Amino acid sequence: MDQDQLEIAATKIKQKMQEFPELSEIEDNLSDGKTEVEIEVDQSKARAYGLNASTVRDTARAWIQKQSLGDLKFDNLTYTTTISMNTSDKDSLEKLGNIPFTTTSGTTVFLKQVAKISEVKAPVSLARDSQKQVVSVSAKISVDDKSHVSQKVSMALAQVELPDGVTREVKGVSEDINESFSQLFVAMAVAVAVVYLIMVLAFGNASAPFAILFSLPLAAIGGLIGLVVIREPLSVTSMIGFMMLIGIVVTNAIVLIDRAQQLREEGYTVRHALLEAGKVRFRPIIMTAGATIMALMPLALGLSGEGGLIGKGLGIVVIGGLVTSTILTLVVVPIVYEMLEGIKNRISRLFNRNKNKPAEPDTGALDM
């Protein structure tokens, strides 16, 4: 593949990325390798001023290299501030020659007096991945919602027309976020399966735990509504909040259905047992949910400093999920439980009817 095609593609990608104010420090691995400034220290001249080659080299590097001054926040955007010598104009070599040094005797010596400064053409080395030449264009996302920005940039870059034979692939933060989401979805599926198996072992049947699992969609709906209302992005921390809900929400349904099971063993009908269980367990369910919500309120409001901003999505998801699941669990889960028990009873009656049905008499003729 022609290197010029890769340079053209990298330039187009950088121009498109520069349209996003959320991105900063946009650069590629080609532009840095096109030219080099060579500083050749004259050992005899340096020693005449009481200097050595390493001192000259380290001092020149400190002047030339980019130095970070920290991050500045303005209008919800974070800007990384740096300071460096401007070497982009035609007088850059002269500026480098005027870098001052202080000798042991206290006099000032300039770099051009002890070294030869020249600009040389440097070979550009292209990285390879699976035997293909690769040019990387990188940028820093300066806002908290990295997932949303990464998605917007990826969609915009997909519309950029590249030279023939050049393809694009988004990696970095975007790839890490997608991988984290995939792993969390798998972990959530495993968590639901484990919770269901534990409840089957505890209840001794499969219908009651299945009814309890219907509280999980109610919690997920509440968590998503909370994120939409607060305008908080769906992040990795909010996904962890959904995982926490799997263990928190089912406890309310377990307390309700367990009491209904006990009442049924005492001879109550299904509906009567559910109504009595709702009356008895209503207060403990409201109290436990309310206590959890109040405990997570500082986290959801971001009152814990910089660390609290990271966990804000988690707090909002758990609070929203608890609110909806607590209210709807007292209605939806009993309805599902009664429906499942009705289906199970009808199947049981049908099975017993077929089992107790008398055999048909044998009306076959006797052969003589």
Steps between C-alpha positions, in 0.01 A plus 500: 500500500628848412608700806352815347156337512540438872607861557196626306270273700655611831459866403130451417439317826671775700302773324173323581601449864588869533131581447421362847572743787502206744824372346846641567863410425412352160813354342626209290819295497605628157538874555745453788748306290538711187779734619744499787722765656847367554716658771866397481693615806862608449677333791800735500287817496272364773796418726642847440191645665494240777216296343469142382296337227241347735431833672450676166278222372277485812461879517408524131247219540337678796454812286370319192273232644137572575434559869157440656345778710197298612132500398262797483120464510286748309134462393496131603802434277842399626801648321850362542744792515860461389792728429772445241734690274347607169718330240255518210624822336802559281705641789462187712865395466614846607271481803652167595848650465406772750420254782706630793729302732653617826859387547670421829659845496159667474527614140231436237574287195261435213445161337630616160837576659562140609300297247413475133123513435354366177167368370518158336247283320394209719367173363133434580447156650154353452363255752354171380204296617428161338751583224318827422645851529327694776480873573349596835317829557441568868314762703404567860133520604464798733146435632359243743259337254771317308265232369268753332788701350670184377179389331454838328858507378478143372185578302661813352820318405297230326384767252854613408603392149844340511736410212456161338645217704492694830263384774424642844452345843407676825689382806613641832230621739218401265625143474554479877146627569341250261703216652403605853132515407516152344664356810244666728208363297644150531555550873140618542365195317709270721387689813131456408553126439683455831233694693226288341676171588552609860131594534392166348706319763360722777131483399505138384312580177556693177178703469549735798859600401381552142234744623761678713721554192227724354613768747829538305350656183313744722829604659672536161221727376531720808878524463474605135230757581726643772788542254272670246348739756838601647658499150781274612669286230492121511852426623690209647421617855128518423520146359652392831195660663274273292703202623448612860125521440492128416593420858315786671163495325425130530514520881170690513330244279652214699366643827151530347481161328660316792225623732236402244649150482481467879134608503414252226648221711260610774205445266452845341401529137749652259329838478423519871861410583633771266270766647598412856869488409473843338347647816761347731809561283406844365663695781836311510527522120442876499739552791790304348457662158472847653811452712701385198376794292592755766844344544571531126361853467837680561663282234221567248523876563878498453567633850808283555746716307678391183458132587126553542469615138628161386243312710211736425358273230515203738301684767237623254448152352463331839262767633285502186489120491404477868220755466327326207566145617378568855174647375435252221631190680203519736270481197672323210677218684183381684306503171767294324521263797123446501500442122780241528328323788176492301676350199676246722173399668319459166781282367495295823121449480522402135775251576306348791179479290680306228667280760171412675299455179361139482631272231286439190325162502625238258232455235700278271325181370620164614635288218355153485 
